[in-house]
Amino acid sequence: MIKVTIIKRKSRAADKKGIKSLLYLSFSPALFNPITMKTIRFEAMGLDVYDRPKTPLQNKYNKDIYEKAEAIRCQRQLMVINDEYGFVDKSAKNADFLEFFRNISIRKGGKCDASYKHFKAFVKGKCTFANISVMVCEKFRDYLLDEAICRKGSKLSNNTAAMYYMAFRSVLKEAYRCRLLKENINDYLDKIPENRIPKPYLTLDEVKRLDRTPCHIPVMKHAAMFSIMTGLRISDILTLEWEHITTAPDGGPCIVKVIQKSRRLESIPISEEALTYCGERGTGLVFNGLSRQMIYSQMSRWIASAGITKHISFHIFRHTHATLLVALGNSIYTVSKMLTHQNVGTTQIYAEVVDPLKRDAANSLTLK
């Protein structure tokens, strides 16, 4: 257990003549602060004592100060015990929840950062842990659905609001895990239901047509076809290096790298055919010269020249990979592993698009 003691430190700030010392609390081992995400060894008490008291008044002063210091020390020791045994200390309620949220949003970025900005606007820049309640969380849910404005000046879509609220709830879970909230408020909150929007994808015929269509930027075409063949996101393709492509224990090629979204090391088997889109093996980036800006501004021309009129973003190639694998009879569990999904339920939507059993059921009813 962490031990809290009182120590003296000489400081000119205590007295210009240097006859006083400041009192500090010392934590051994260091105390972790889940709000600042840092460890602390010393805490200033704001008290000073005479180093060598010369008068009865100075002796009485030191005695009174040490009694106050001991009371503070006991309080801090109790806080440490409460935290160690899973009890939330009352003083944590006054800590800044908004700052806690901000630190997590900096680390996670994306949806979490957007959720933080909306929550900051919702609470008008001030919110402690004591302010967090089921009612406040439900009002924030309503705010995202009815009042929050996106960068384009329009209201958030239902699915965007759902994602931001999910990110907010993950922060609540983290605060509870750090024992900054006395209960898991998520148990009392309802998520925002998402509207099930069919994910667009390319048919196998369209993929073959795209592969036959010349592109004035070869690296972009190769990266796109590689994504269709492997399901890799653009963030992972942009950071893919030759050292990430290796040989699996079964003798086939595979990718071993930290996936950008999950931050986990994954091993993803790929086919020899997929490997041909990488070109001749070298060093450094596999798709050297590829950029997001290039994709945003040039990819639509190549897709249109293939006679494809669907609105296609680079991420659609990942959807195409998953949908075609399911359509070819691969199990949802296997496809989930190929896509590095943590939850098989995330992959289930691809099965709903091309479920052969649904087609068989539809064709089974006939009057002929």
Sequence and secondary structure as in RCSB ss.txt:
>XXXX:A:sequence
MIKVTIIKRKSRAADKKGIKSLLYLSFSPALFNPITMKTIRFEAMGLDVYDRPKTPLQNKYNKDIYEKAEAIRCQ
RQLMVINDEYGFVDKSAKNADFLEFFRNISIRKGGKCDASYKHFKAFVKGKCTFANISVMVCEKFRDYLLDEAIC
RKGSKLSNNTAAMYYMAFRSVLKEAYRCRLLKENINDYLDKIPENRIPKPYLTLDEVKRLDRTPCHIPVMKHAAM
FSIMTGLRISDILTLEWEHITTAPDGGPCIVKVIQKSRRLESIPISEEALTYCGERGTGLVFNGLSRQMIYSQMS
RWIASAGITKHISFHIFRHTHATLLVALGNSIYTVSKMLTHQNVGTTQIYAEVVDPLKRDAANSLTLK
>XXXX:A:secstr
  EEEEEEEE TTT TTS EEEEEEEEEEEEEETTTTEEEEEEEEEEEEESS  SHHHHHHHHHHHHHHHHHHHH
HHHHHHHHHTT   GGGGGSBHHHHHHHHHHHH HHHHHHHHHHHHHTTT  BGGG  HHHHHHHHHHHHHT B 
TTSSB  HHHHHHHHHHHHHHHHHHHHTTSSSS GGGG               HHHHHHHHHS  SSHHHHHHHH
HHHHH   HHHHHT BGGGEEE TTSSEEEEEE TTT  EEEEE  HHHHGGG S  SSBTTTT  HHHHHHHHH
HHHHHTT  S   THHHHHHHHHHHHHTT  HHHHHHHTT S HHHHHHHHHHH HHHHHHHHH    
